[in-house]
Amino acid sequence: MEEKSNIWNSHNFRHRLGMFSHAAILMTLVTIWLIYLIDVLQPLFVALGIYFVLKPGADKLSKQGFPVMLSYITMLMLAILVVLSAGFFAYEQAANLADDDVRMAEYTESLNDRWYDLKNSSLFGDAIMDSGATVTGTFEQDMATMGVFSDGSELSDLFSQLLSSVGSLFIMGITVIFFLLFIIFEASLLPGRIERAWPGGASERVHMIRDQIEASVNTYVVVKTGVGFGTAVCAGIVMLFFGIDLWFTWALLTFILNYVPYIGSLLATIPPLIIGFIFLEPSSVIFLSVLLLTNQQLWGNVIETRWAGRALDISPVLLLVVTAFSFWLWGIIGMILSIPLVVILKIVLENIEATRPLAILLSERAPTLEEAWREAIKDGRITAYEERMLNELQNVLGYTDQQVAIMSARVAAEYALRRGRLSLDQIDLINIGIGLMPSPKKWKNQFDDIVTEGKLSVMERVFLGKLVFALDDDEEE
């Protein structure tokens, strides 16, 4: 027996080593493709991200009677109008500042004064001088000596370089719109193709995965957009009050970088703080810093958490690694696009039995028993694999059979109400839970008389709603 066990372990080790090797090769190939096909893949992924941004609004218009294509086109035109208006205002703000010779001279003079103070400070002076700065050198001269600026460059040249990149963004925008139109057209035809490709139960499973992906990404996009807008508006008001130049541009940057978790909004506070450091008194700079950071923490850690809860449910360490890797690949655009793609990958892994453990490893925390039951029953049926995993988790967490029976009955009834239909597996779970209630015969007779498999009627919905409350009370007792 011991020899067979060693052979089995050796075989498993080789199998898993082969899986890791294949995964490493696949990731290497994907990385190479992402680097060399950036001109094609980047607009495609941007268009896919915009599609998910437009989808919640388009779905609402569709429910009001708008045709699907007209709903998406309406949202697209509205989005283009908002983006062009915001971009034009930010561009005009930056262009006017770059052309204002008097203001740029004030920037140069104030920056040189602050730079001279830093070089003479006991905290930063030695480090700056060791980097190549000179005692009498201006900021531009010292930056050129350090290799940050080219010789003879001025601060206004930096603004000119930023403005020159608008043309390439415009060309990319046209490509994105073309991709987006084809994605919208394909999305309206995809359900029919899924039905023909996977008829029967498999089709329902594919539809469920697609709906879950759309629901999760829509939640992420709606929450991030709302929180980003609130953060940007408050930050813009604060910067306007302190007289920070380009306040609208920095507020727009705050909104965009808010899609990058944890560090995006923090990075957006750096430019206005630098400008405040140049022109404001030290006490005003500290007050500005406190207000901007408090605003970011309030929206990011309080309001977003209350709004979305654990909707993202991805390990923070994984998010930071993915964000850093995507920044190395595609810069800021990669940082913004990477998180929705990780959400999609995690959902797909959750719905494939062989890869479900990987999805749990990607999660922020291990699921509770109730969350595991919700995940298992969401498609209306419990597979043999799911039943075995639920039993193992029950034993590990120390739940009794009676507790699990009442919990699973309540979860099954809740998901039946959410989906609008009842499956045989859900009926069996609810029957078991009813049998453990204080008055099982009364509930059992009503359940048999009212509830049937299939689409729920109004009477069935009312009864299941009452049953959920009763099961919840029994579970608390």
Buried (B, 14 or more C-beta within 10 A) or exposed (E): EEEEEEEEEEEEEEEEEEEEEEEEEEEEEEEEEBEEEBEEBBBBBBBBBBBBBBBBBBBEBBEEEBEBBEBBBBBBEEBEEEEEEBBEEBBEBBBEBBEBEEBBEBBBEBBBEBBBEBBEEEEEBEEBBEEBBEEEBBBBBBBBBEEEBEEEBBBBBEBBEEEEEEEEEEEBBEBBBEBBBEBBEEBEEEEEEBBEEBEEEEBBBBBBBBEBBBEBBBBBBBBBBBBBBBBBBBBBBBBEEBEBBBBBBBBBBBBBBBBBBEBBBBBBBEBBBEBBBBBBEEEBBEBBBEBBBEBBEBBBEEBBEEBBEEBBBBBEEBBEEBBBBBBEBBEBBBBBBBBBBBBBBBBBBBBEEEEBEBBBEBBEEEBEBBBBBBBBBBBBBBEEEBEEBBEEBBEEEEBEEEBBBBBBBBBBBBBBBEBEBBBEBBBBBBBBBBBBBEEBEEBBEBBEEEBEEEEBEEEBEEBBEEBBEBBBEBBEE
